[in-house]
Amino acid sequence: MRALWIEDHQLVGDSFELLLQLIMPDASLDKARDLDSARRLMETFPYELVLLDWWLGTHDGERSIKVLRDASRDTPIIVVSGDDRDVVMDRALALGAAGYVPKSADPGALLEAVRVALRGGVSRPPRQNGKPGEGALGGVAQPVDVETLYPDLTPRQAEVFRALMRGSSDKQIARELDISDTTVKTHVRAILQIVGVHKRGEAAHEARVRGAGDL
């Protein structure tokens, strides 16, 4: 089996390669450190499996999965990430990932996810403590700021986005930030483009699905 491992931290990538060699001695593993390199490899080689870190440089797994799907629609993608929040796992699977394995999981969990993916199935670890939205220590997962989720936002766009998520109108945002209504509309258009949606309500929903809070 030929697989592609996409990870931007070399130490983690090297350690993961050693782990795969132990649990899957017949696998041939190529490595990519960034999304562009991964895309080129997928357009060149017929991989049977892709293993993807959710946070890859400035990109999150949402963009990565979409780019990799364009390069090879049928190759199963397993997300292997240090981010074990349920909302992130749910989002990865909703985007078509064949599995989600936290980096804290034991090797058997990874091996089982690979087996399921190669059979055409989908796997995910149990929810933390069996409840949605809980983190690794059993507490409620902390909200993520929109600037973390969408690094292409300018600081002012992030301020507008936070207000938008609180349900503020353009006029309310303009008064709150001491800018004109026209400037608010310009920022909102930019936000919609960055998030990849057409309506402000969709942008707020998309951000919340990915773990953002109206901070």
N, C-alpha and C positions, 0 to 999 in steps of 0.2 A: 504494500500500500504506500502511495506517495501522498504526503501531507504537507501543508504549509502552516508554519507557526509564526504569527505576527505579534511581535512584542518589542517595544522600544527601549527596554532596559536590558542591557546585554547580560548582566549577571543573572537576572531572572530567566532570560531566554536560554542561557547555557545550562542552568540548573534544570529547567524544564526538559531540555533535550536529553539530559542524562536520565531523567525520570522516564521519559517515553521509551528510551532504549531498554530500560529495565522491564517495563510492563508490556512493551510492544516491540520485541527485538527484530521483527521482520519489517518494521515501518521505515521508509525513507523520508527524512524530514528536511525540508527547506525552510530557511528563516528569512524574514523581512523585518526591517526596523521601522518602516514607515508605510503609510497607506499607498503612496504612489508606487513604491517598489513592489508591494504586495499585488497591486492591480496588474502591473506589467507581468509578474510571474504567473498570475492566474490566466492572463490572456495568452501565455506561451505554453504552459504545461497543463495537462489534464489531471488536476488534483482530485483525489477521492475524498479529502477532508481538509477543512480549514479550522485552525484553532486561533482565536482572536482575543486579544486583551481589550476589554471594554474602553478603557481610557488610553488612547494612543496619541501621545503628543498633545496637540491642541484639539484633537478630534475625539468625540465620544463614539460609542459603539453604534449609535443610530446612523451617523453619516458613514461610518466604516462599512456597516452591513449593506447599506444601499449601494455604495461604490463597488463592493465585492460582488453583490448580486448582479450588477450590470456587467461585470467582467465574466462571471460564470454563474448562470442562474440555478443550475442544478446541484452544485457542490454543497454538501451540508456544512454549516458553520457552527462550531461550538464556541461559546464565549467562556474564556477562562480568566477570571478577574479577582482582584482583591476587594472589589466592591460587592459586598454580600447583601445589600439592601433588597428587600422584596420588590420594591417599585422598579428597580433597575432590572432585576431578573425578569419581571413581568414584561417590561418594555422590550427586552431582547427577544423574548419568545414571540411577542406580538409582531415583531419585525421579521419573523421567520427563522430565527436561530433554531438549530436542532437540539440545543442543550445549553445549560449554563452550569459551570462548575466553579465554585469559589476556590481561590488559591489555597485557602486553609483546609480544603477537603483532603481526605486521605487518597492515596493513589488508586485504590479500588473504585472510588466514585468516578474518577476520570476515565478509567478503563471501561466502566459500565456505560458512561455517557458516549464514549467512542463506539462501543458495540451497538448501542441503540441507534445512534446516528447512521451508522453504516447499514443498518437494517431498514432505514427510512423512517425511524421513529423520532420522538422528541422526549427529552428528559430534563428535569430540573430538580434541584435539591429541595427537601421539605422547607416550608416556610419557617422562619425563625420562631421557635416556641409555638409553631402551629397557627400563628396569627399574622394577618397582613400588616405590613408596615413596621415590623419590629426589627431591630438591628441585631448584630452578632451577640451582644451581651443581654439581649432580652428586653431592652428598653425601646421606646419609640424612636424610630429613625429620625435624625435631625434634618430639617429642610435644607435644601441646597440653594444658594443664591443664583439668580439668573445669569450673573456674570460668569459663574463657574460652568454652568450648563452651556452657555452660548458665548464663548470667548471673543467672537467677532463683534459683539455689542460694544459701542462706546460707553463711557461712564454715564453720559446723559441719556442715551438710549436705555441703559439699564434702569435708571431712575424712572423713566417713563413706563417701562415694562412693569416695574414693581407696582406703580400706581394703577396701571391698567389691570393687573391681577387683583388689586383690591376693589375693582369695579368702578373706578373713577371715570368720569366722562372727560372728553377732551378739554372742556372749559375748566373743570375741576383740576385737571392736571396742569393746565396753563397757569391757574392761580397759585397752585401749590409750588410749582417750580419757577414761577415768575418769568414765564416765556409766553409767546403768542400762540393762539390757537393754530395758526398756520405751521408754526415750528413743531407743535405737538403732532399734527397730522403727518408731517414729514418724517418724524421719528417713528411713528406708528407704522408707516409704510415700510421703513427700513427694517423694523422688528419683524413684520410679517414675512418679509423676504428672507431674513436670516433664519427664522423658525421653519419656513417652508409651508406656510398656510395662507389663507386668503382673508380670514376674518379675525378680529381681535379676540373674540370669544374662543376661537379655535387655538389661538396662540396661548392664551391663559390656560386652557385645558391641556394642551400639549406640554407646557412647562410643568404643570402640576403632576401629570402622569410620570414625568421624569424626575420627580422628587423636589421641585422648586416650591418655596413658600413665599408668600407676599411679605417679605422682610422689610 
